[in-house]
Amino acid sequence: MTLESIVKKIAEKEFVKTAIEERSDLSAFKQKPTLRILIGLFTIIFSYIISWPAISVLGFMSVYYKAPFIIVIGGPLLYGLSHLVFMIGMYLVGAKYSKIFLKWAARVTVEALLKKTETDFSQIL
């Protein structure tokens, strides 16, 4: 299977076709974010704060108090909580911006591959 045939197969996918036809770009990231987006971004950032730094603090506490159960029980619970908070943030933010980014990435990648293989997109339609 050649690179050209692989690129043609990818370019024939509906998602990629619409991304190229719509000239998908990242201009949506320039718009003023809504309250939902801001809350979602805050929860994603907060999930990172409560993840490894907080687990590290639990580890130090565990050593300081000579109580390993603090990290053994608290570590997985805190990590699970941070994952849940991250998923809530992705629910609030992710669907909109992920689709925009993936369409742009698909368009840019396939256009570059089409150019490299010297294939015209109109041949695929």
BELWO-V804125 format. One line per field, one symbol per residue. phi: phi as a letter, one per 20 degrees, with the letter a starting at -180 (. if undefined). psi: psi as a letter, one per 20 degrees, with the letter a starting at -180 (. if undefined). A space follows every 50 residues. Layout:
# BELWO-V804125
phi: ???
psi: ???
This chain:
# BELWO-V804125
phi: .efffffffffffggfgffffelgcdfffefffffffffffffffffffe efffffffffffffelcfffefefgfffffffffffffffffdggfffff ffffffffffffffffeldefffff
psi: prhghggggghiqgggghgghilpakhhiiqpqrhggggggghgghhhhi dgghhgghggggggilnhhghhghghghggghgggghgghghgggghggg ghggggggghhghgghjlpphhhh.
